[in-house]
Amino acid sequence: MKFYQQERVALFIDGANLYSAARSLGFEIDYRRLLESFRKESQLVRAFYYTALVEDQEYSPLRPLIDWLDYNGFTMVTKPAKEYTDAMGRRKVKGNMDIELAIDVMEMSPHIDHVVLFSGDGDFRRLVEAVQRKGVRVSVVSSTRTQPPMVADELRRQADTFIELQDLMPKIMRDQTARDQSRTAGVHATLRSGQNNDRGNDRGGNVAPSSPAHAMDDFDEIDTADPRKHLR
């Protein structure tokens, strides 16, 4: 990465796009390590994370991830996904966050020196060009080592620096041992939660609410869910 210690940097993460690229490369991202890595390289001003949510779901596997990121240094930008029926009569859900991301980049550009865009979407080329005219450097994080490549050629050419996601892997990859330990702890917490709820049932059949800590225990298991499956 090409950063300077005095640079004011902001991260803009297209959540579904980054997840798809990392999954294609065969690893999971540790978002705590990701923040720490950029904090060591520069003056990190803000880290934005963008994702759409399906509102009518009783439970979204994205919710624990969003809550965790919100409590651990990320600025979350979400919106309801929209349901529609295509020409073949198939039910689909659409959740595009491009406009929200572009507006935030433009609003932040007077206050930062360097934009780091985690996306390979070619639609962002004009955004990158507009920010560069304001004197802000732009780095794009995606991958050319997937089949097919995750980054659009026009976006890669426009960026001041292209950062190959696979090269970042040693710095931001989730440790498998820690993941397995956390998963085991999550299973145990879930079992304890069920036992406590059984004991907490009153005569009217009401169940005592479980602790919010249980949801965080289960975070490591849930955050591997594919965000894209909610946007098809």
Secondary structure, DSSP 4 states (H G I P E B T S, - for coil): ----TT-EEEEEEEHHHHHHHHHHHT--B-HHHHHHHHHHHSEEEEEEEEEEE-TT-S--THHHHHHHHHHTT-EEEEEE-EEEE-TTS-EEEE---HHHHHHHHHHHGGG-SEEEEE---GGGHHHHHHHHTTT-EEEEEE-SSSSS-SS-HHHHHHSSEEEEHHHHHHHHBPPHHHHHHHHHHHHHHHHHHHHHHHHH--TT---PPPPHHHHHHTHHHHTTS-GGGG--
